[in-house]
Amino acid sequence: MSEMNIAQRLAQYTCEFASDGLPEEITSLVRKRVVDSLACILGAYGSDPVESAIIVASTVAVDSSSVFGTTLRTTPELAAFANGIMVRFLDYNDGYMGLEPGHPSDNIPACLALAEAEGASGKEFISAIVLAYEIQMRLQDAASLNKCGWDHVNYINVAMAAAAAKLMKLNPTKTEQAINIALSSHLAMRQVRSGTLSDWKGCSAANAARNAIFSAQLSRAGMTGPSPIFEGTMGFFKQVTGEFVLDVDSFGNRSNGNYAIQRSLTKTFPTNGELHTAVWAAIELSAQISDLREIKTIHIETSEFNKRVLADTSEKWRPKTRETADHSLPYNVARALLDSNITLESYSLNKISDPLVIALMDKTTVSEDILLTKLFPKHLANRVTITLVSGEKFVSEMISGPGSLETPMTDSDFERKFRRMAKPHISNAAQNRVLEFVVNLEHQTDYTPLFKAMSVT
């Protein structure tokens, strides 16, 4: 028997992955990630990209999957797209940094859309989420995409195709074909996160999840895809990443308990995860400097990745959109110095165009520190040095912060985040119903109560 290719090994792993009986520690993490995602969804209600996606979804009225904040029901792939944009819009959902950055919770709304459409149990829904995290994060560990000009959401093509196949109960052959179709047909370019960022920055992952569901639907109907999609002469290795090793046998399972979801990180600020420690450093410095007008220079020392991605072009010193601002290292440090915080309001047009923040950015330089690069990606560290006109210097270095593996957010932290995002949109009683639903997630058989509780009051 010939050796299996990567897509075949992933398909076998997917079909053998337990649909129930996950350790309580892992189920608890899923509940936390779901509450976190629901908080992000509520915070995105009414945003322009979300409204655009809802308009498109409303053109296909099918009694299959629900769209948050509405009474609309549509196809699972369109629901996954609309709800996925809500999760990603604020850049507030969880993340993970391997050789490639990414946001594994981008898979959650797509898993939910399919769980609802397929009548999957809460345990099956949880299992699909853990599976998607596992595959996406292991791929992020295996190879960089951004250095080659490709977007990290290409790994969602694979992870969500597998999760969709699991929820649709496809066999290994059809699961492999779902992966082949998804990966070969929907490669996203890194331009989505370069220069002035557009609405699509928050839509690219949702689109990958949508395409993955569609690919699984095609596979279920008998469609085949190009193979071997990773190793082929015109495949993923040759065209995108170069060859890498993916040891599927070491992936998380009941025997080893080494599930990747345990390594995912969560956010205390609605901004890029790699610059959180720079925000914490700026907040610490803001308490030490009585008059910000006395600042002569601000110097940010960071990793190679952060300099290349978050301080790469002139647009990062003059952001014009919220999407550019929340991926700008100079802007976030300046805003945190002024406000001692980063909130949703930090990215309003008034805040972005504030003459005070522009003046501080004009005093800001960014450089790579090799030692901080060596800490990356285990630690997403930053150092901020402020020199006053008098010559006095203030330095704050943050190696880690809240939401990291060293200082994980608690159930109470997630509840506060959820209620803060929910307050403008749904009643306290509705908030309680949502949280109660998630507490009992593994026992749920009907997702209608969740969508009803999340409807705008």
N, C-alpha and C positions, 0 to 999 in steps of 0.2 A: 504494500500500500504506500503510495507516494505521500511525502510530508505535506501537511496542510499549510496553505498560505495564511497570511495574517487575517484576512476577512473571514476565512473558514474557522480559524481558531477563535476569533471574537464571536462568531455565530454559535459555535459550540458552547463557549462560556456563557453566552446569553441564555441559551435554552436550558442549560444546567443550573443557572442561577436560581436560588431559592425564592419562591413566591411568597413564602411566609416563614415564620420561625427565626427572623433576624434577631440578634441580641438586643435587649432593651436599650443598651447604650446607643446603638445605631438608630433604632426607632426614635429615640429621644432627640437625636441630632436632626433627623428628618423633620420632626415636629417643629423644632426651632427654626429650621430653614424655611419651612412653609409659613410660619408666622412672620418671619423676616420678609419673605416674598410678598405676602399679603399687605404688609406695611408699605412696601414700595409701590404696589399696585394702587393703593388708595392715594398715595402722594402724587401719582401720575394722572389721576382723574382730571379730565378736561384739557389736557395738554394737546397741542396741535397734532403731533404724530399719532397719538392715540385716537383722536377724533377722525383723522384720515383713515386709519385702519378700520374703525367702526363703520364708516360710510361704505367702505369696500365690502366688509363682512355682511352688511345689511342687504346687499344685493343678492345674497344667496341664503335664503331663509330655509333652513333644514332643521328639523327637530332632533338635533344630535348633541351639540356642545354649546355651553353658555359663554357669554362675554361679560366680564365683570362690569358692574356699574350700570348695566342695562337689563332689559328683559329679552334681549336678542338671543336667539339660538341659531347656530349656523353649522357649517362643516367643521370637523375637528381641526383641520389645518388652518382655516381662517380664524377660528377661535384661538388657536395656539399663537397665531401671529399677533392678533390684537392684544391678548393678555400678556404675551411675551414682551411686547413693547412697553406695557405698563410696568412690568418687573424691572426692565432695564433703563427706563427713561431717566431716572434721577441719578443713575450711577451709584446706587445705595445698596444694591444687593450684594451677596457674598462673592468672594473671589478666591483665586488660587494662583500662585506663581511657581511654575516649574521652569523649564527652559523656555516655555511660552506662557504668557499670562492668559487668564480666562475667568469666566464667571459660570461655574457649574449649575447654579440655580436658574440659569436661563432655560434649563431643561424642565423645570418644575411646571410651568404653565402648559407646556406641550404634553407632558405626562398626564396632567389633570384633564385636558381636553379629550385625550384618548380614553382615559379611565372612565370619563362620563359617557363617551360615545359607545364604548365597548361593554359597559356595565361591569367594570372591574371593581373588585372589593377594595377597601381601604388598605388591606395588607398587600394586595397586588400593586396598588398605586405607590405605596412606600417602597416596595421592592424595585419597581421601575425607576424611581428616583435614585436609589442607591446604586443601581446598575449604571445609570447615565453618568452619575458623578464618577464612578469607578473608571469607566472607559475614557471619558473626557480628560480627567486628571492624569491618568496614566499616559495618555497621548501627550499632554502638556509636559510631562516629565521626560518624554522620549525625544522630542525634537522641537526646535524653534521654527515658527512660521514667519514672525514679523521681520526677522533679519533677511528673509528671502522675498519680502514684499507681499506676503499673504496675510490674511486676517485670522485671528485666533478662532473665529466661529467655524472655520472649516473642520475643527475637531467635533463641533456639535453635530455636523453632518453624520459622523460615525456614531457618536454616543446616542443621539436621539433616534437614529435609525434602529439601533439595537433595542433601545427602550420601547420604541413603538412596536417592533416585532414581538417583544416580550408581552406587551399588553394585548396584542392581537393574536397571541398564541401561535405564531408562525413556527414552522419546523426549522432545523438548522440550514437546510438548503435555501429556503425562502428568506431567512434572516440574512444569510450571506448576500443574496441578491439585493436586498434592501440596502445593505451597506455599500455594495458596489455601485448601485444607481445613485445613492445620495452623494457619495464622495466624488464620483466622476463627473457629475452634472452640475454641481453648484459651488464651485470654488470662488471665494470672496477675496477681493484685493485689499491690501493694507491701506490703500488710499483713503478708505473710510475713516481712518484715524490720523490723517496727515494734513497739515496746513489748517485752514479754517474748517472746523468740523460742522457737519450738517445734521439734519434730523436723522439721517440714516445711521449715524453712529449708534443710536439707541435702538435701531431696527434690524441691524445686520444679524444679530443672534436669533431674534425671533423669526427672521426669514429662513435662517438655516434650519431651525426646528420645524418650521412649516414645510420646507422642502423634504426633510427627513420623514415626516409623516406621509407625505405624498409618495415618496419612494417606497415606503413600506406598503402602502395601499396598492401601488403598481405591482410589487412583488407578490402580494397576496393574490392578485388577479392573474398571475402567471408570467409577468414580465421578468426578463433576465437583464443583468447588467454586465459591463466589461470586467474581465477577470484575467489575471490577478490585478486588482486595482492598486495595491500598494507596490508590488514587486515587478509589474509588467514593464516591457521595454518603453512604453509611453505612459507609465503609471505615476503614482504619487511620489515615489522615491526619486525617479528620474526628473520629473517636471517641477517638483515643489521643494521637498525637504532634504533630499539626499537620503541614503540608506540609514535606517536606525533599527535598533533591537526593541521588540516589544514582548516581554516575557509574560505571556498571558497566564501561564501556570502559577505565577506569583500574585496574581490579582486577588482581591479580597474574596474570601469564601468562609463558610462555616468552620472549616478546619483551622485556618490561620487567623481569622478574626481581623485581618489587616485591611480594613475597608478605607478607601481613599477619602471618603467624606469626612473622616476624622481630622484630616489635614486642611480642610477648607477654612477660610478666614471670613469674618464678618466685619461690617463697617459701622463706625460711630458717627461718621460724617457722610453727607451725600456727595461724595467726590471720589476721584480716582484712588484706589487703595494703596498704590505705591507711594503716594505723597502724604499719607496720613501722619506719619511720624514728623514730617516737616511742619504740618499744621500744629501738632502738639508742641513742637519746639518753638514755633512762633507765638503760640499762646503763652508759653512759659516766659518768653522774652517780653511780651507785651506788658506783663505785670511788673517788670523790672525797669522799664523805660517810661518815665513820666511824661515826656514830650516827644512824640514821634517826629516832630519837625526838626529835632536835633540830630536825626539820623543822617549820616554822611554816606554810608554804603551798607548794603545787605549782600552777604555772600552765602550762597547755598552750595554745600558740598554733598554730593549724592553718588549713586551708582551709575555705571555706564548706561544701563537700561533707562534709568530715569532721565538722564541728560539727553539721551537720544530720542526719547518719546515725549517727555514732558517739558523740555526746554530746547526744542529742536529748530524752531523757526521763529521769525519775528512776530507771527500771529500769537505766540504764547506770551509775548510782552504787550500785545494790544488785542486781547480777545474781543470779538464782536458778537459771539453767540455763547449761550450757556454751555453748549457741548465743548467749545474750545476752552472756555474759562475753567470748567471742572477737570480739564486735563492739562492745566497750566501750572507748573511749579511756581513761577514768579507771582502769578496772580493769587494763588491760595495762601502763600506766605504773607503777602501784603495785606490781603483781606483779613487773615487771622490776626495780624498785628493790630489792625484797626478795630476789629470787633471782638477779639478774644474768643472767636467761635467761627465755625462754618455751618451755615444753615441753608435751607432751600432759598431763602431770600438773598443769600450771598451771590447768586447767579442771575439776579434780576438785571435788566438793562441799566437801571439807575446805579446799581452797585458796580457793574462792570465798567461803566463810563465815569465813575466817580473820580474827579481830579486828584483826590488824595491818594487813591489806590494807584493811579497812573504815575503820580510823582514817586511813590515808593518803588514801583516796578522799574522806573527809570534809574533807580539807584541800585538795582539788583543784578548780580552776576551769578552764573551757575557753572560749576566745574565738577569733573569726576574726581572722586577720591578712591584710589585703588583699593584701599582697605575696606571701604564701604562696598565696593563692587565684589570683593571676596566674600563678604557676608551674605550677599545676594545669591539665590532667592530665599535662603532660610530666614534672613532678617531683612526687612525693607527699611533700612536705616537712612537717616538724613541728619545733616548738621547745618545749623544756621548761625552765622556770625554777623553781628551788627557792630559797626564802628560809628561812634558819634562824632560830631564836629570837633568836640573837645579832645578826641583821640581815644577816649575810653571805649573798651570793647566788652561785648556781652556775647557769650557762646552758649548754645544749647544743642546737645546731641541726643537724639532719640533712636535707640536701636530697635525698640519694639513699643507697642502701645495697646490700649484696649481693643479687643476684637482679634488679637493675635492668639497663637497657640499657647503662649506664656500667660496671657491674661484674657481668657475667653469671655465672651458676653454670657450672662446668666439668663435664666428664664425671665427674671424680673426685668432685665435690660431689654430683652426682645419685646416683652409686653409694653414697656414704656415707649419704645420706638413705634410699636403698632398703634397704640392709643394716640400718640402725638400725630401720626399721619392720618388716623381715622377721624379725629375730632371734628374737622371741618365738614365731613361728608356723611357720617352715620352716627346714630345715637349711641349712648353708652350701653343701652340694652342690646343693641345690635352688635356692638363690640364684644360684649360678653358672650353672645351666641356664637360668634366667629371663633373666639378663643376656646370655648367649650367644644366646638366641633373639632378643632385641631387636637385638643387633649385626647379625644376619643377617635382619632383618625384611623387607627388600625381596625376599628370596629364598624366603620361607616360602609354603607351599601348604596347610599343615595347622596349625591353632591348638591342637590337642589337647595337644601337649607343654607349651605355656605354661600351660594350666589345670591339668595334672597337677603341674607343678613348683610352682604356687601353692597346691596343696591343703595343708591343715593337717596337720602331721606329728604 
